[in-house]
């Protein structure tokens, strides 16, 4: 189980520090339906991510992702190599699209329409950001494959999958918890988080994607050349 948790942790943290869902839930919490929309968004994010991780772990475990001796199946190394290259390409693209000095990134159109969102629409947006966003999708698949490829028991993989979803959902759980429990200071704190994440979005995601890309490619090469 320890191996499964260790292997997926980097991917889970990469999802957790994604700026878009954090900014989205903070914006929702500031609307007239803030409490309902924020809770719906967080629930939609967790459910969508849990379904994706569960499906990948089950498919990978059924597809001989790990050998009987506890070692990963050879195909998992090829998949990690492909995912690592995708990470590097996404990281390079993120860096090229970064705002230049003195410029501010234009917010997506859906951010300007958040005031009119219903709880159902908020949950739908969360599901889209969790599994339809290319960066989060690749990170989630990579982490889930790492769990499936580990030598952990079924119970161990289940625990690792649950932990992955919880860690990856901190980007929505922390703002919601701050809003519900932070009292009068929560608005100022959340505003500071939103501003900082929006300003450093490109640098954060470029770093995460390049580091994870290098790790996955390195792991794949190491495994394939044994």
Secondary structure, DSSP 8 states (H G I E B T S, - for coil): -HHHHHHHHHHHHHHHT-HHHHHHHHHHHTSTTHHHHHHHHHHHHHHHHHHHHHHHHHHHHHTTSB-TTS-B-HHHHHHHHHHHHHHHHHHHHHHHTS--TT------HHHHTGGG--HHHHHHHHHHHHHTSHHHHHHHHHHHHHHHHS---HHHHHHHHHHHHHHHTHHHHHHHHHHHHSGGGHHHHHHHHHHHHHHTHHHHHHHHHHHHHHHHHHHHHHHHT-
